[in-house]
Amino acid sequence: MTSPRGRDHGLVVRPYILTGGRTEPSHRELALETVVTTISGTDAARMLDHEEAAIVRLCEAYQSVAEIAAHLGLPLGVARVLVSDLASAGYVRLHRPALTSERPDGQLLRRVLHGLRSA
């Protein structure tokens, strides 16, 4: 019989402990495609929790919130909260996508779809 907490005993519950049970980031507009970069001079990252320090190190190269979650094996909601906390504390910078009211070009969407299908 499988444990209700998952194979790794606690893996299902543990990530939300990292956020203190919070499920909403303080930066409410934090989209999954938001790009995150480490702010130079953040040597104080050594004082962060393991996951937060891993995010700071990972974001030395541009990473989206979704990529951060995937690389660290975190649920997206947890990654959003941790990234938001790090941005508020001045460890990372958020580069939000430009909002447009225009619809994407249909030709572009067809090319992307064709590329995905052929991959």
For each residue, the residues with C-beta under 8 A, 3 or more apart:
1:
2: 6 7
3: 6 7 9
4:
5: 9 10 11 12 13
6: 2 3 9 10 11 12
7: 2 3 11
8: 11
9: 3 5 6
10: 5 6 13 14
11: 5 6 7 8 14 15
12: 5 6
13: 5 10 16 17
14: 10 11 17 18
15: 11 18 19 74 75 78
16: 13 19 21 23 75 78
17: 13 14 20 21
18: 14 15 49 51 74 78 81 82
19: 15 16 22 23 78 81 82
20: 17
21: 16 17
22: 19 25 81
23: 16 19 77 81
24: 28 81
25: 22 28 30 80 81 83 84 85
26: 84 85 88
27: 30 84 87 88 94
28: 24 25
29: 96
30: 25 27 34 65 80 83 84 94
31: 34 65 96 97
32: 64 65 66 76 80
33: 64 65 66 97
34: 30 31 64 65 83 94 95 96 97
35: 62 63 64 94 95 97
36: 55 59 62 63 64 65 68 83 87 92 93 94 95
37: 59 60 62 63 92 93 95
38: 42 56 57 59 60 91 92 93
39: 42 90 91 92 93
40:
41:
42: 38 39 45 56 90 91
43: 46
44: 47 48 91
45: 42 48 52 53 56 57 91
46: 43 53
47: 44
48: 44 45 52 53 56 86 91
49: 18 52 53
50: 53 54
51: 18 54 55 72 74 82
52: 45 48 49 55 56 82 85 86 91
53: 45 46 48 49 50 56 57
54: 50 51 57 58 72
55: 36 51 52 58 59 68 72 79 82 83 86 92
56: 38 42 45 48 52 53 59 60 86 91 92
57: 38 45 53 54 60
58: 54 55 61 63 68 71 72
59: 36 37 38 55 56 62 63 68 92
60: 37 38 56 57
61: 58
62: 35 36 37 59 95
63: 35 36 37 58 59 67 68 71
64: 32 33 34 35 36 67 68
65: 30 31 32 33 34 36 68 69 76 79 80 83
66: 32 33 69 70 76 79
67: 63 64 70 71
68: 36 55 58 59 63 64 65 71 72 74 79 83
69: 65 66 72 73 74 75 76 78 79
70: 66 67 73
71: 58 63 67 68
72: 51 54 55 58 68 69 79
73: 69 70
74: 15 18 51 68 69 78 79 82
75: 15 16 69 78 79
76: 32 65 66 69 79 80
77: 23 80 81
78: 15 16 18 19 69 74 75 81 82
79: 55 65 66 68 69 72 74 75 76 82 83
80: 25 30 32 65 76 77 83 84
81: 18 19 22 23 24 25 77 78 84 85
82: 18 19 51 52 55 74 78 79 85 86
83: 25 30 34 36 55 65 68 79 80 86 87 92 94
84: 25 26 27 30 80 81 87 88
85: 25 26 52 81 82 88 89
86: 48 52 55 56 82 83 89 91 92
87: 27 36 83 84 90 91 92 93 94
88: 26 27 84 85
89: 85 86
90: 39 42 87
91: 38 39 42 44 45 48 52 56 86 87
92: 36 37 38 39 55 56 59 83 86 87
93: 36 37 38 39 87
94: 27 30 34 35 36 83 87
95: 34 35 36 37 62
96: 29 31 34
97: 31 33 34 35
98:
99:
100:
101:
102:
103:
104: 108 109
105: 108 109
106: 109 110
107: 110 111
108: 104 105 111 112
109: 104 105 106 112 113
110: 106 107 113 114
111: 107 108 114 115
112: 108 109 115 116
113: 109 110 116 117
114: 110 111 117 118
115: 111 112 118 119
116: 112 113 119
117: 113 114
118: 114 115
119: 115 116
